[in-house]
């Protein structure tokens, strides 16, 4: 019997983070297999939420474009970060979290290790934020408008969700 090409291990069975997570991810992506893991944090809210399951694909033959959500190694601290590519210039990419108040970071192609191709929330695939609208979201987060548009969209979405829930 041959080994399966890929399989899913529950978080309880493979609870890794930090450098270990990054190392395993790099190994899996080097074999050109997708890598799934549990997102932690709120920098990509509302499109990626804490505890969503993210699927990262290798960069083989793929050039990331504006609006793509990428996994990259932060150039200053070496940590794994998931952010949206908001601007491309030669071999440099400007990346920023959709919900981040921090300034955008410059990452070279060598820092980007994969592209997020799927997000699942409670077993359901999240589509909004990863289709054609991703370019508008990137523009809304961009340096040129200081993220003003995206902040207002988030604000009105929260108000609408509270009214629908209440």
Phi and psi in radians as a Rosetta constraint file:
Dihedral C 1 N 2 CA 2 C 2 CIRCULARHARMONIC -1.535 0.35
Dihedral N 2 CA 2 C 2 N 3 CIRCULARHARMONIC 2.708 0.35
Dihedral C 2 N 3 CA 3 C 3 CIRCULARHARMONIC -1.249 0.35
Dihedral N 3 CA 3 C 3 N 4 CIRCULARHARMONIC 2.566 0.35
Dihedral C 3 N 4 CA 4 C 4 CIRCULARHARMONIC -1.192 0.35
Dihedral N 4 CA 4 C 4 N 5 CIRCULARHARMONIC 2.670 0.35
Dihedral C 4 N 5 CA 5 C 5 CIRCULARHARMONIC -1.115 0.35
Dihedral N 5 CA 5 C 5 N 6 CIRCULARHARMONIC -0.708 0.35
Dihedral C 5 N 6 CA 6 C 6 CIRCULARHARMONIC -2.673 0.35
Dihedral N 6 CA 6 C 6 N 7 CIRCULARHARMONIC 2.773 0.35
Dihedral C 6 N 7 CA 7 C 7 CIRCULARHARMONIC -2.694 0.35
Dihedral N 7 CA 7 C 7 N 8 CIRCULARHARMONIC 2.831 0.35
Dihedral C 7 N 8 CA 8 C 8 CIRCULARHARMONIC -1.870 0.35
Dihedral N 8 CA 8 C 8 N 9 CIRCULARHARMONIC 2.292 0.35
Dihedral C 8 N 9 CA 9 C 9 CIRCULARHARMONIC -1.924 0.35
Dihedral N 9 CA 9 C 9 N 10 CIRCULARHARMONIC 2.347 0.35
Dihedral C 9 N 10 CA 10 C 10 CIRCULARHARMONIC -1.152 0.35
Dihedral N 10 CA 10 C 10 N 11 CIRCULARHARMONIC 2.730 0.35
Dihedral C 10 N 11 CA 11 C 11 CIRCULARHARMONIC -1.021 0.35
Dihedral N 11 CA 11 C 11 N 12 CIRCULARHARMONIC -0.622 0.35
Dihedral C 11 N 12 CA 12 C 12 CIRCULARHARMONIC -1.109 0.35
Dihedral N 12 CA 12 C 12 N 13 CIRCULARHARMONIC -0.538 0.35
Dihedral C 12 N 13 CA 13 C 13 CIRCULARHARMONIC -1.430 0.35
Dihedral N 13 CA 13 C 13 N 14 CIRCULARHARMONIC -0.481 0.35
Dihedral C 13 N 14 CA 14 C 14 CIRCULARHARMONIC -2.374 0.35
Dihedral N 14 CA 14 C 14 N 15 CIRCULARHARMONIC 1.201 0.35
Dihedral C 14 N 15 CA 15 C 15 CIRCULARHARMONIC -1.522 0.35
Dihedral N 15 CA 15 C 15 N 16 CIRCULARHARMONIC 1.566 0.35
Dihedral C 15 N 16 CA 16 C 16 CIRCULARHARMONIC -2.183 0.35
Dihedral N 16 CA 16 C 16 N 17 CIRCULARHARMONIC 2.728 0.35
Dihedral C 16 N 17 CA 17 C 17 CIRCULARHARMONIC -2.696 0.35
Dihedral N 17 CA 17 C 17 N 18 CIRCULARHARMONIC 3.138 0.35
Dihedral C 17 N 18 CA 18 C 18 CIRCULARHARMONIC 1.035 0.35
Dihedral N 18 CA 18 C 18 N 19 CIRCULARHARMONIC -2.354 0.35
Dihedral C 18 N 19 CA 19 C 19 CIRCULARHARMONIC -1.093 0.35
Dihedral N 19 CA 19 C 19 N 20 CIRCULARHARMONIC -0.604 0.35
Dihedral C 19 N 20 CA 20 C 20 CIRCULARHARMONIC -1.132 0.35
Dihedral N 20 CA 20 C 20 N 21 CIRCULARHARMONIC -0.782 0.35
Dihedral C 20 N 21 CA 21 C 21 CIRCULARHARMONIC -1.063 0.35
Dihedral N 21 CA 21 C 21 N 22 CIRCULARHARMONIC -0.805 0.35
Dihedral C 21 N 22 CA 22 C 22 CIRCULARHARMONIC -1.064 0.35
Dihedral N 22 CA 22 C 22 N 23 CIRCULARHARMONIC -0.745 0.35
Dihedral C 22 N 23 CA 23 C 23 CIRCULARHARMONIC -1.107 0.35
Dihedral N 23 CA 23 C 23 N 24 CIRCULARHARMONIC -0.817 0.35
Dihedral C 23 N 24 CA 24 C 24 CIRCULARHARMONIC -1.129 0.35
Dihedral N 24 CA 24 C 24 N 25 CIRCULARHARMONIC -0.747 0.35
Dihedral C 24 N 25 CA 25 C 25 CIRCULARHARMONIC -1.030 0.35
Dihedral N 25 CA 25 C 25 N 26 CIRCULARHARMONIC -0.812 0.35
Dihedral C 25 N 26 CA 26 C 26 CIRCULARHARMONIC -1.044 0.35
Dihedral N 26 CA 26 C 26 N 27 CIRCULARHARMONIC -0.737 0.35
Dihedral C 26 N 27 CA 27 C 27 CIRCULARHARMONIC -1.108 0.35
Dihedral N 27 CA 27 C 27 N 28 CIRCULARHARMONIC -0.773 0.35
Dihedral C 27 N 28 CA 28 C 28 CIRCULARHARMONIC -1.151 0.35
Dihedral N 28 CA 28 C 28 N 29 CIRCULARHARMONIC -0.805 0.35
Dihedral C 28 N 29 CA 29 C 29 CIRCULARHARMONIC -1.144 0.35
Dihedral N 29 CA 29 C 29 N 30 CIRCULARHARMONIC -0.565 0.35
Dihedral C 29 N 30 CA 30 C 30 CIRCULARHARMONIC -1.090 0.35
Dihedral N 30 CA 30 C 30 N 31 CIRCULARHARMONIC -0.459 0.35
Dihedral C 30 N 31 CA 31 C 31 CIRCULARHARMONIC -1.557 0.35
Dihedral N 31 CA 31 C 31 N 32 CIRCULARHARMONIC 0.135 0.35
Dihedral C 31 N 32 CA 32 C 32 CIRCULARHARMONIC 1.041 0.35
Dihedral N 32 CA 32 C 32 N 33 CIRCULARHARMONIC 0.626 0.35
Dihedral C 32 N 33 CA 33 C 33 CIRCULARHARMONIC -1.904 0.35
Dihedral N 33 CA 33 C 33 N 34 CIRCULARHARMONIC 2.563 0.35
Dihedral C 33 N 34 CA 34 C 34 CIRCULARHARMONIC -1.208 0.35
Dihedral N 34 CA 34 C 34 N 35 CIRCULARHARMONIC 2.612 0.35
Dihedral C 34 N 35 CA 35 C 35 CIRCULARHARMONIC -2.129 0.35
Dihedral N 35 CA 35 C 35 N 36 CIRCULARHARMONIC 2.203 0.35
Dihedral C 35 N 36 CA 36 C 36 CIRCULARHARMONIC -1.916 0.35
Dihedral N 36 CA 36 C 36 N 37 CIRCULARHARMONIC 2.417 0.35
Dihedral C 36 N 37 CA 37 C 37 CIRCULARHARMONIC -2.710 0.35
Dihedral N 37 CA 37 C 37 N 38 CIRCULARHARMONIC 2.912 0.35
Dihedral C 37 N 38 CA 38 C 38 CIRCULARHARMONIC -1.512 0.35
Dihedral N 38 CA 38 C 38 N 39 CIRCULARHARMONIC 2.154 0.35
Dihedral C 38 N 39 CA 39 C 39 CIRCULARHARMONIC -1.263 0.35
Dihedral N 39 CA 39 C 39 N 40 CIRCULARHARMONIC 2.523 0.35
Dihedral C 39 N 40 CA 40 C 40 CIRCULARHARMONIC -2.259 0.35
Dihedral N 40 CA 40 C 40 N 41 CIRCULARHARMONIC 2.272 0.35
Dihedral C 40 N 41 CA 41 C 41 CIRCULARHARMONIC 2.013 0.35
Dihedral N 41 CA 41 C 41 N 42 CIRCULARHARMONIC 3.112 0.35
Dihedral C 41 N 42 CA 42 C 42 CIRCULARHARMONIC -2.238 0.35
Dihedral N 42 CA 42 C 42 N 43 CIRCULARHARMONIC 0.168 0.35
Dihedral C 42 N 43 CA 43 C 43 CIRCULARHARMONIC -1.183 0.35
Dihedral N 43 CA 43 C 43 N 44 CIRCULARHARMONIC -0.333 0.35
Dihedral C 43 N 44 CA 44 C 44 CIRCULARHARMONIC -1.910 0.35
Dihedral N 44 CA 44 C 44 N 45 CIRCULARHARMONIC 0.188 0.35
Dihedral C 44 N 45 CA 45 C 45 CIRCULARHARMONIC -1.050 0.35
Dihedral N 45 CA 45 C 45 N 46 CIRCULARHARMONIC 2.427 0.35
Dihedral C 45 N 46 CA 46 C 46 CIRCULARHARMONIC -1.665 0.35
Dihedral N 46 CA 46 C 46 N 47 CIRCULARHARMONIC -0.023 0.35
Dihedral C 46 N 47 CA 47 C 47 CIRCULARHARMONIC -1.333 0.35
Dihedral N 47 CA 47 C 47 N 48 CIRCULARHARMONIC -0.618 0.35
Dihedral C 47 N 48 CA 48 C 48 CIRCULARHARMONIC -2.204 0.35
Dihedral N 48 CA 48 C 48 N 49 CIRCULARHARMONIC 2.212 0.35
Dihedral C 48 N 49 CA 49 C 49 CIRCULARHARMONIC -1.971 0.35
Dihedral N 49 CA 49 C 49 N 50 CIRCULARHARMONIC 2.797 0.35
Dihedral C 49 N 50 CA 50 C 50 CIRCULARHARMONIC -0.968 0.35
Dihedral N 50 CA 50 C 50 N 51 CIRCULARHARMONIC 2.272 0.35
Dihedral C 50 N 51 CA 51 C 51 CIRCULARHARMONIC 1.436 0.35
Dihedral N 51 CA 51 C 51 N 52 CIRCULARHARMONIC 0.086 0.35
Dihedral C 51 N 52 CA 52 C 52 CIRCULARHARMONIC -1.217 0.35
Dihedral N 52 CA 52 C 52 N 53 CIRCULARHARMONIC 2.687 0.35
Dihedral C 52 N 53 CA 53 C 53 CIRCULARHARMONIC -1.712 0.35
Dihedral N 53 CA 53 C 53 N 54 CIRCULARHARMONIC 2.147 0.35
Dihedral C 53 N 54 CA 54 C 54 CIRCULARHARMONIC -1.864 0.35
Dihedral N 54 CA 54 C 54 N 55 CIRCULARHARMONIC 2.429 0.35
Dihedral C 54 N 55 CA 55 C 55 CIRCULARHARMONIC -1.983 0.35
Dihedral N 55 CA 55 C 55 N 56 CIRCULARHARMONIC 2.103 0.35
Dihedral C 55 N 56 CA 56 C 56 CIRCULARHARMONIC -1.818 0.35
Dihedral N 56 CA 56 C 56 N 57 CIRCULARHARMONIC 2.384 0.35
Dihedral C 56 N 57 CA 57 C 57 CIRCULARHARMONIC -1.982 0.35
Dihedral N 57 CA 57 C 57 N 58 CIRCULARHARMONIC 2.606 0.35
Dihedral C 57 N 58 CA 58 C 58 CIRCULARHARMONIC -1.097 0.35
Dihedral N 58 CA 58 C 58 N 59 CIRCULARHARMONIC 2.757 0.35
Dihedral C 58 N 59 CA 59 C 59 CIRCULARHARMONIC -1.504 0.35
Dihedral N 59 CA 59 C 59 N 60 CIRCULARHARMONIC 0.093 0.35
Dihedral C 59 N 60 CA 60 C 60 CIRCULARHARMONIC -0.956 0.35
Dihedral N 60 CA 60 C 60 N 61 CIRCULARHARMONIC 2.016 0.35
Dihedral C 60 N 61 CA 61 C 61 CIRCULARHARMONIC 1.226 0.35
Dihedral N 61 CA 61 C 61 N 62 CIRCULARHARMONIC 0.124 0.35
Dihedral C 61 N 62 CA 62 C 62 CIRCULARHARMONIC -2.019 0.35
Dihedral N 62 CA 62 C 62 N 63 CIRCULARHARMONIC 2.333 0.35
Dihedral C 62 N 63 CA 63 C 63 CIRCULARHARMONIC -1.922 0.35
Dihedral N 63 CA 63 C 63 N 64 CIRCULARHARMONIC 2.108 0.35
Dihedral C 63 N 64 CA 64 C 64 CIRCULARHARMONIC -1.117 0.35
Dihedral N 64 CA 64 C 64 N 65 CIRCULARHARMONIC 2.551 0.35
Dihedral C 64 N 65 CA 65 C 65 CIRCULARHARMONIC -2.133 0.35
Dihedral N 65 CA 65 C 65 N 66 CIRCULARHARMONIC 2.891 0.35
Dihedral C 65 N 66 CA 66 C 66 CIRCULARHARMONIC -0.978 0.35
Dihedral N 66 CA 66 C 66 N 67 CIRCULARHARMONIC 2.298 0.35
Dihedral C 66 N 67 CA 67 C 67 CIRCULARHARMONIC 1.777 0.35
Dihedral N 67 CA 67 C 67 N 68 CIRCULARHARMONIC -0.387 0.35
Dihedral C 67 N 68 CA 68 C 68 CIRCULARHARMONIC -1.150 0.35
Dihedral N 68 CA 68 C 68 N 69 CIRCULARHARMONIC 2.552 0.35
Dihedral C 68 N 69 CA 69 C 69 CIRCULARHARMONIC -1.693 0.35
Dihedral N 69 CA 69 C 69 N 70 CIRCULARHARMONIC 2.216 0.35
Dihedral C 69 N 70 CA 70 C 70 CIRCULARHARMONIC -2.141 0.35
Dihedral N 70 CA 70 C 70 N 71 CIRCULARHARMONIC 2.690 0.35
Dihedral C 70 N 71 CA 71 C 71 CIRCULARHARMONIC -1.718 0.35
Dihedral N 71 CA 71 C 71 N 72 CIRCULARHARMONIC 2.197 0.35
Dihedral C 71 N 72 CA 72 C 72 CIRCULARHARMONIC -2.479 0.35
Dihedral N 72 CA 72 C 72 N 73 CIRCULARHARMONIC 2.816 0.35
Dihedral C 72 N 73 CA 73 C 73 CIRCULARHARMONIC -1.639 0.35
Dihedral N 73 CA 73 C 73 N 74 CIRCULARHARMONIC 2.082 0.35
Dihedral C 73 N 74 CA 74 C 74 CIRCULARHARMONIC -1.008 0.35
Dihedral N 74 CA 74 C 74 N 75 CIRCULARHARMONIC 2.189 0.35
Dihedral C 74 N 75 CA 75 C 75 CIRCULARHARMONIC -1.095 0.35
Dihedral N 75 CA 75 C 75 N 76 CIRCULARHARMONIC -0.459 0.35
Dihedral C 75 N 76 CA 76 C 76 CIRCULARHARMONIC -1.632 0.35
Dihedral N 76 CA 76 C 76 N 77 CIRCULARHARMONIC -0.636 0.35
Dihedral C 76 N 77 CA 77 C 77 CIRCULARHARMONIC -2.004 0.35
Dihedral N 77 CA 77 C 77 N 78 CIRCULARHARMONIC -0.047 0.35
Dihedral C 77 N 78 CA 78 C 78 CIRCULARHARMONIC 1.273 0.35
Dihedral N 78 CA 78 C 78 N 79 CIRCULARHARMONIC 0.192 0.35
Dihedral C 78 N 79 CA 79 C 79 CIRCULARHARMONIC -1.568 0.35
Dihedral N 79 CA 79 C 79 N 80 CIRCULARHARMONIC 2.697 0.35
Dihedral C 79 N 80 CA 80 C 80 CIRCULARHARMONIC -1.283 0.35
Dihedral N 80 CA 80 C 80 N 81 CIRCULARHARMONIC 2.280 0.35
Dihedral C 80 N 81 CA 81 C 81 CIRCULARHARMONIC -2.360 0.35
Dihedral N 81 CA 81 C 81 N 82 CIRCULARHARMONIC 2.489 0.35
Dihedral C 81 N 82 CA 82 C 82 CIRCULARHARMONIC -1.996 0.35
Dihedral N 82 CA 82 C 82 N 83 CIRCULARHARMONIC 1.970 0.35
Dihedral C 82 N 83 CA 83 C 83 CIRCULARHARMONIC -2.503 0.35
Dihedral N 83 CA 83 C 83 N 84 CIRCULARHARMONIC 2.967 0.35
Dihedral C 83 N 84 CA 84 C 84 CIRCULARHARMONIC -1.634 0.35
Dihedral N 84 CA 84 C 84 N 85 CIRCULARHARMONIC 2.423 0.35
Dihedral C 84 N 85 CA 85 C 85 CIRCULARHARMONIC -1.375 0.35
Dihedral N 85 CA 85 C 85 N 86 CIRCULARHARMONIC 2.040 0.35
Dihedral C 85 N 86 CA 86 C 86 CIRCULARHARMONIC -1.850 0.35
Dihedral N 86 CA 86 C 86 N 87 CIRCULARHARMONIC -0.255 0.35
Dihedral C 86 N 87 CA 87 C 87 CIRCULARHARMONIC -2.786 0.35
Dihedral N 87 CA 87 C 87 N 88 CIRCULARHARMONIC 2.521 0.35
Dihedral C 87 N 88 CA 88 C 88 CIRCULARHARMONIC -2.196 0.35
Dihedral N 88 CA 88 C 88 N 89 CIRCULARHARMONIC 2.350 0.35
Dihedral C 88 N 89 CA 89 C 89 CIRCULARHARMONIC -2.528 0.35
Dihedral N 89 CA 89 C 89 N 90 CIRCULARHARMONIC 1.900 0.35
Dihedral C 89 N 90 CA 90 C 90 CIRCULARHARMONIC 0.926 0.35
Dihedral N 90 CA 90 C 90 N 91 CIRCULARHARMONIC -2.045 0.35
Dihedral C 90 N 91 CA 91 C 91 CIRCULARHARMONIC -1.757 0.35
Dihedral N 91 CA 91 C 91 N 92 CIRCULARHARMONIC 0.131 0.35
Dihedral C 91 N 92 CA 92 C 92 CIRCULARHARMONIC -1.840 0.35
Dihedral N 92 CA 92 C 92 N 93 CIRCULARHARMONIC 2.517 0.35
Dihedral C 92 N 93 CA 93 C 93 CIRCULARHARMONIC -2.208 0.35
Dihedral N 93 CA 93 C 93 N 94 CIRCULARHARMONIC 2.413 0.35
Dihedral C 93 N 94 CA 94 C 94 CIRCULARHARMONIC -1.737 0.35
Dihedral N 94 CA 94 C 94 N 95 CIRCULARHARMONIC 2.122 0.35
Dihedral C 94 N 95 CA 95 C 95 CIRCULARHARMONIC -2.138 0.35
Dihedral N 95 CA 95 C 95 N 96 CIRCULARHARMONIC 2.567 0.35
Dihedral C 95 N 96 CA 96 C 96 CIRCULARHARMONIC -2.709 0.35
Dihedral N 96 CA 96 C 96 N 97 CIRCULARHARMONIC 2.535 0.35
Dihedral C 96 N 97 CA 97 C 97 CIRCULARHARMONIC -1.286 0.35
Dihedral N 97 CA 97 C 97 N 98 CIRCULARHARMONIC 2.444 0.35
Dihedral C 97 N 98 CA 98 C 98 CIRCULARHARMONIC -1.062 0.35
Dihedral N 98 CA 98 C 98 N 99 CIRCULARHARMONIC -0.489 0.35
Dihedral C 98 N 99 CA 99 C 99 CIRCULARHARMONIC -1.966 0.35
Dihedral N 99 CA 99 C 99 N 100 CIRCULARHARMONIC 0.239 0.35
Dihedral C 99 N 100 CA 100 C 100 CIRCULARHARMONIC -1.594 0.35
Dihedral N 100 CA 100 C 100 N 101 CIRCULARHARMONIC 2.383 0.35
Dihedral C 100 N 101 CA 101 C 101 CIRCULARHARMONIC -1.594 0.35
Dihedral N 101 CA 101 C 101 N 102 CIRCULARHARMONIC -0.140 0.35
Dihedral C 101 N 102 CA 102 C 102 CIRCULARHARMONIC -1.227 0.35
Dihedral N 102 CA 102 C 102 N 103 CIRCULARHARMONIC 2.645 0.35
Dihedral C 102 N 103 CA 103 C 103 CIRCULARHARMONIC -1.149 0.35
Dihedral N 103 CA 103 C 103 N 104 CIRCULARHARMONIC 2.756 0.35
Dihedral C 103 N 104 CA 104 C 104 CIRCULARHARMONIC -1.096 0.35
Dihedral N 104 CA 104 C 104 N 105 CIRCULARHARMONIC 2.637 0.35
Dihedral C 104 N 105 CA 105 C 105 CIRCULARHARMONIC -1.891 0.35
Dihedral N 105 CA 105 C 105 N 106 CIRCULARHARMONIC 2.564 0.35
Dihedral C 105 N 106 CA 106 C 106 CIRCULARHARMONIC -1.629 0.35
Dihedral N 106 CA 106 C 106 N 107 CIRCULARHARMONIC 2.229 0.35
Dihedral C 106 N 107 CA 107 C 107 CIRCULARHARMONIC -2.265 0.35
Dihedral N 107 CA 107 C 107 N 108 CIRCULARHARMONIC 2.364 0.35
Dihedral C 107 N 108 CA 108 C 108 CIRCULARHARMONIC -1.470 0.35
Dihedral N 108 CA 108 C 108 N 109 CIRCULARHARMONIC 2.922 0.35
Dihedral C 108 N 109 CA 109 C 109 CIRCULARHARMONIC -1.006 0.35
Dihedral N 109 CA 109 C 109 N 110 CIRCULARHARMONIC -0.579 0.35
Dihedral C 109 N 110 CA 110 C 110 CIRCULARHARMONIC -1.169 0.35
Dihedral N 110 CA 110 C 110 N 111 CIRCULARHARMONIC -0.366 0.35
Dihedral C 110 N 111 CA 111 C 111 CIRCULARHARMONIC -1.416 0.35
Dihedral N 111 CA 111 C 111 N 112 CIRCULARHARMONIC -0.443 0.35
Dihedral C 111 N 112 CA 112 C 112 CIRCULARHARMONIC -1.448 0.35
Dihedral N 112 CA 112 C 112 N 113 CIRCULARHARMONIC 2.137 0.35
Dihedral C 112 N 113 CA 113 C 113 CIRCULARHARMONIC -1.879 0.35
Dihedral N 113 CA 113 C 113 N 114 CIRCULARHARMONIC -0.220 0.35
Dihedral C 113 N 114 CA 114 C 114 CIRCULARHARMONIC -3.035 0.35
Dihedral N 114 CA 114 C 114 N 115 CIRCULARHARMONIC 2.929 0.35
Dihedral C 114 N 115 CA 115 C 115 CIRCULARHARMONIC -2.043 0.35
Dihedral N 115 CA 115 C 115 N 116 CIRCULARHARMONIC 2.346 0.35
Dihedral C 115 N 116 CA 116 C 116 CIRCULARHARMONIC -1.339 0.35
Dihedral N 116 CA 116 C 116 N 117 CIRCULARHARMONIC 2.122 0.35
Dihedral C 116 N 117 CA 117 C 117 CIRCULARHARMONIC -1.957 0.35
Dihedral N 117 CA 117 C 117 N 118 CIRCULARHARMONIC -0.203 0.35
Dihedral C 117 N 118 CA 118 C 118 CIRCULARHARMONIC -2.698 0.35
Dihedral N 118 CA 118 C 118 N 119 CIRCULARHARMONIC 2.536 0.35
Dihedral C 118 N 119 CA 119 C 119 CIRCULARHARMONIC -2.355 0.35
Dihedral N 119 CA 119 C 119 N 120 CIRCULARHARMONIC 2.312 0.35
Dihedral C 119 N 120 CA 120 C 120 CIRCULARHARMONIC -2.107 0.35
Dihedral N 120 CA 120 C 120 N 121 CIRCULARHARMONIC 2.404 0.35
Dihedral C 120 N 121 CA 121 C 121 CIRCULARHARMONIC -2.183 0.35
Dihedral N 121 CA 121 C 121 N 122 CIRCULARHARMONIC 2.017 0.35
Dihedral C 121 N 122 CA 122 C 122 CIRCULARHARMONIC 0.942 0.35
Dihedral N 122 CA 122 C 122 N 123 CIRCULARHARMONIC 0.706 0.35
Dihedral C 122 N 123 CA 123 C 123 CIRCULARHARMONIC 1.461 0.35
Dihedral N 123 CA 123 C 123 N 124 CIRCULARHARMONIC 0.000 0.35
Dihedral C 123 N 124 CA 124 C 124 CIRCULARHARMONIC -1.984 0.35
Dihedral N 124 CA 124 C 124 N 125 CIRCULARHARMONIC 2.329 0.35
Dihedral C 124 N 125 CA 125 C 125 CIRCULARHARMONIC -1.204 0.35
Dihedral N 125 CA 125 C 125 N 126 CIRCULARHARMONIC 2.312 0.35
Dihedral C 125 N 126 CA 126 C 126 CIRCULARHARMONIC -1.566 0.35
Dihedral N 126 CA 126 C 126 N 127 CIRCULARHARMONIC 2.218 0.35
Dihedral C 126 N 127 CA 127 C 127 CIRCULARHARMONIC -1.870 0.35
Dihedral N 127 CA 127 C 127 N 128 CIRCULARHARMONIC -0.775 0.35
Dihedral C 127 N 128 CA 128 C 128 CIRCULARHARMONIC -1.109 0.35
Dihedral N 128 CA 128 C 128 N 129 CIRCULARHARMONIC 2.308 0.35
Dihedral C 128 N 129 CA 129 C 129 CIRCULARHARMONIC 1.822 0.35
Dihedral N 129 CA 129 C 129 N 130 CIRCULARHARMONIC -0.141 0.35
Dihedral C 129 N 130 CA 130 C 130 CIRCULARHARMONIC -2.198 0.35
Dihedral N 130 CA 130 C 130 N 131 CIRCULARHARMONIC 0.003 0.35
Dihedral C 130 N 131 CA 131 C 131 CIRCULARHARMONIC -1.715 0.35
Dihedral N 131 CA 131 C 131 N 132 CIRCULARHARMONIC -2.592 0.35
Dihedral C 131 N 132 CA 132 C 132 CIRCULARHARMONIC -1.062 0.35
Dihedral N 132 CA 132 C 132 N 133 CIRCULARHARMONIC -0.442 0.35
Dihedral C 132 N 133 CA 133 C 133 CIRCULARHARMONIC -1.214 0.35
Dihedral N 133 CA 133 C 133 N 134 CIRCULARHARMONIC -0.195 0.35
Dihedral C 133 N 134 CA 134 C 134 CIRCULARHARMONIC -1.069 0.35
Dihedral N 134 CA 134 C 134 N 135 CIRCULARHARMONIC -0.549 0.35
Dihedral C 134 N 135 CA 135 C 135 CIRCULARHARMONIC -1.207 0.35
Dihedral N 135 CA 135 C 135 N 136 CIRCULARHARMONIC -0.669 0.35
Dihedral C 135 N 136 CA 136 C 136 CIRCULARHARMONIC -1.146 0.35
Dihedral N 136 CA 136 C 136 N 137 CIRCULARHARMONIC -0.700 0.35
Dihedral C 136 N 137 CA 137 C 137 CIRCULARHARMONIC -1.116 0.35
Dihedral N 137 CA 137 C 137 N 138 CIRCULARHARMONIC -0.752 0.35
Dihedral C 137 N 138 CA 138 C 138 CIRCULARHARMONIC -1.065 0.35
Dihedral N 138 CA 138 C 138 N 139 CIRCULARHARMONIC -0.777 0.35
Dihedral C 138 N 139 CA 139 C 139 CIRCULARHARMONIC -1.084 0.35
Dihedral N 139 CA 139 C 139 N 140 CIRCULARHARMONIC -0.712 0.35
Dihedral C 139 N 140 CA 140 C 140 CIRCULARHARMONIC -1.134 0.35
Dihedral N 140 CA 140 C 140 N 141 CIRCULARHARMONIC -0.474 0.35
Dihedral C 140 N 141 CA 141 C 141 CIRCULARHARMONIC -1.579 0.35
Dihedral N 141 CA 141 C 141 N 142 CIRCULARHARMONIC -0.126 0.35
Dihedral C 141 N 142 CA 142 C 142 CIRCULARHARMONIC -1.131 0.35
Dihedral N 142 CA 142 C 142 N 143 CIRCULARHARMONIC 2.823 0.35
Dihedral C 142 N 143 CA 143 C 143 CIRCULARHARMONIC -1.117 0.35
Dihedral N 143 CA 143 C 143 N 144 CIRCULARHARMONIC -0.638 0.35
Dihedral C 143 N 144 CA 144 C 144 CIRCULARHARMONIC -1.004 0.35
Dihedral N 144 CA 144 C 144 N 145 CIRCULARHARMONIC -0.664 0.35
Dihedral C 144 N 145 CA 145 C 145 CIRCULARHARMONIC -1.916 0.35
Dihedral N 145 CA 145 C 145 N 146 CIRCULARHARMONIC 0.231 0.35
Dihedral C 145 N 146 CA 146 C 146 CIRCULARHARMONIC 0.950 0.35
Dihedral N 146 CA 146 C 146 N 147 CIRCULARHARMONIC 0.497 0.35
Dihedral C 146 N 147 CA 147 C 147 CIRCULARHARMONIC 1.253 0.35
Dihedral N 147 CA 147 C 147 N 148 CIRCULARHARMONIC 0.158 0.35
Dihedral C 147 N 148 CA 148 C 148 CIRCULARHARMONIC -0.982 0.35
Dihedral N 148 CA 148 C 148 N 149 CIRCULARHARMONIC -0.829 0.35
Dihedral C 148 N 149 CA 149 C 149 CIRCULARHARMONIC -1.087 0.35
Dihedral N 149 CA 149 C 149 N 150 CIRCULARHARMONIC -0.826 0.35
Dihedral C 149 N 150 CA 150 C 150 CIRCULARHARMONIC -1.152 0.35
Dihedral N 150 CA 150 C 150 N 151 CIRCULARHARMONIC -0.672 0.35
Dihedral C 150 N 151 CA 151 C 151 CIRCULARHARMONIC -1.035 0.35
Dihedral N 151 CA 151 C 151 N 152 CIRCULARHARMONIC -0.740 0.35
Dihedral C 151 N 152 CA 152 C 152 CIRCULARHARMONIC -1.217 0.35
Dihedral N 152 CA 152 C 152 N 153 CIRCULARHARMONIC -0.671 0.35
Dihedral C 152 N 153 CA 153 C 153 CIRCULARHARMONIC -1.055 0.35
Dihedral N 153 CA 153 C 153 N 154 CIRCULARHARMONIC -0.810 0.35
Dihedral C 153 N 154 CA 154 C 154 CIRCULARHARMONIC -1.050 0.35
Dihedral N 154 CA 154 C 154 N 155 CIRCULARHARMONIC -0.750 0.35
Dihedral C 154 N 155 CA 155 C 155 CIRCULARHARMONIC -1.034 0.35
Dihedral N 155 CA 155 C 155 N 156 CIRCULARHARMONIC -0.854 0.35
Dihedral C 155 N 156 CA 156 C 156 CIRCULARHARMONIC -1.241 0.35
Dihedral N 156 CA 156 C 156 N 157 CIRCULARHARMONIC -0.535 0.35
Dihedral C 156 N 157 CA 157 C 157 CIRCULARHARMONIC -1.131 0.35
Dihedral N 157 CA 157 C 157 N 158 CIRCULARHARMONIC -0.744 0.35
Dihedral C 157 N 158 CA 158 C 158 CIRCULARHARMONIC -1.081 0.35
Dihedral N 158 CA 158 C 158 N 159 CIRCULARHARMONIC -0.762 0.35
Dihedral C 158 N 159 CA 159 C 159 CIRCULARHARMONIC -1.080 0.35
Dihedral N 159 CA 159 C 159 N 160 CIRCULARHARMONIC -0.809 0.35
Dihedral C 159 N 160 CA 160 C 160 CIRCULARHARMONIC -1.077 0.35
Dihedral N 160 CA 160 C 160 N 161 CIRCULARHARMONIC -0.781 0.35
Dihedral C 160 N 161 CA 161 C 161 CIRCULARHARMONIC -1.103 0.35
Dihedral N 161 CA 161 C 161 N 162 CIRCULARHARMONIC -0.694 0.35
Dihedral C 161 N 162 CA 162 C 162 CIRCULARHARMONIC -1.100 0.35
Dihedral N 162 CA 162 C 162 N 163 CIRCULARHARMONIC -0.724 0.35
Dihedral C 162 N 163 CA 163 C 163 CIRCULARHARMONIC -1.192 0.35
Dihedral N 163 CA 163 C 163 N 164 CIRCULARHARMONIC -0.662 0.35
Dihedral C 163 N 164 CA 164 C 164 CIRCULARHARMONIC -1.196 0.35
Dihedral N 164 CA 164 C 164 N 165 CIRCULARHARMONIC -0.614 0.35
Dihedral C 164 N 165 CA 165 C 165 CIRCULARHARMONIC -1.340 0.35
Dihedral N 165 CA 165 C 165 N 166 CIRCULARHARMONIC -0.499 0.35
